Amino acid sequence: MRRWDEGAPYLVRALELAAARDPQTLSEDERDAWQDAFRCLATNRLEAGDREAARRVAQAGLELFPDDPSCRAVLRRLAEKPAGR
């Protein structure tokens, strides 16, 4: 049994903490963790069936990390399988 909703608040909090910092002061590991949080939350919301949240998170992730393959993959999956199909 997958419990997608249980992990989402922790990923949201990770994004909030990173966003509160000056991106110029983040270490490479912190930037990687920030990018991973976008990836994981977008996938989490997609798997939970919250398509709009998945789209918002993936798009926000791509604004900061334009070449991110995971966020692009979430948007592709959303485009390939419209809601209700």
C-alpha positions in Angstrom: 0.0 0.0 0.0 1.4 3.4 -1.0 0.7 6.2 1.4 1.5 9.2 -0.8 -0.2 11.8 1.4 2.0 11.0 4.4 5.2 12.1 2.7 3.9 15.2 1.0 4.0 17.6 4.0 7.7 16.8 4.6 8.5 17.6 0.9 6.5 20.8 1.0 8.4 21.8 4.2 11.8 21.1 2.5 10.8 23.3 -0.4 9.7 26.1 2.0 13.0 25.9 3.9 15.1 26.1 0.8 13.0 28.9 -0.7 13.5 31.0 2.5 17.2 31.0 1.9 19.2 33.1 -0.5 19.9 30.6 -3.4 23.4 32.1 -3.8 24.3 30.8 -0.3 23.2 27.2 -0.8 25.9 24.6 -1.1 25.9 22.2 -4.0 24.4 19.5 -1.8 21.7 21.9 -0.6 20.8 22.8 -4.2 20.7 19.1 -5.1 18.4 18.4 -2.2 16.1 21.3 -3.2 15.9 20.0 -6.7 15.2 16.5 -5.4 12.4 17.8 -3.3 10.7 19.2 -6.4 11.2 15.9 -8.2 9.8 13.8 -5.4 6.9 16.1 -4.6 5.8 16.3 -8.3 6.0 12.5 -8.6 4.3 12.1 -5.2 1.3 14.3 -6.2 1.0 12.6 -9.6 0.9 9.2 -8.0 -1.6 10.4 -5.4 -3.9 11.5 -8.3 -3.5 15.2 -7.5 -2.8 16.2 -11.1 -3.0 20.0 -10.6 -0.6 19.9 -7.7 1.8 17.7 -9.7 1.7 20.2 -12.6 2.3 23.2 -10.3 5.2 21.6 -8.5 6.8 20.3 -11.7 6.5 23.8 -13.3 7.9 25.5 -10.3 10.8 23.1 -10.3 11.5 23.8 -13.9 11.6 27.5 -13.2 14.6 27.0 -11.0 16.1 23.9 -12.6 15.1 24.2 -16.3 16.8 21.0 -17.4 15.4 18.7 -14.7 14.4 15.4 -16.4 12.1 14.3 -13.6 9.9 17.4 -13.6 9.8 17.3 -17.4 8.7 13.6 -17.2 5.8 14.5 -14.8 4.6 17.1 -17.3 4.9 14.6 -20.2 2.9 12.0 -18.3 0.2 14.6 -17.5 0.0 15.5 -21.2 0.0 11.9 -22.4 -2.9 10.9 -20.2 -5.4 13.6 -19.7 -7.6 13.5 -16.6 -10.4 11.1 -16.6 -8.9 8.7 -19.0 
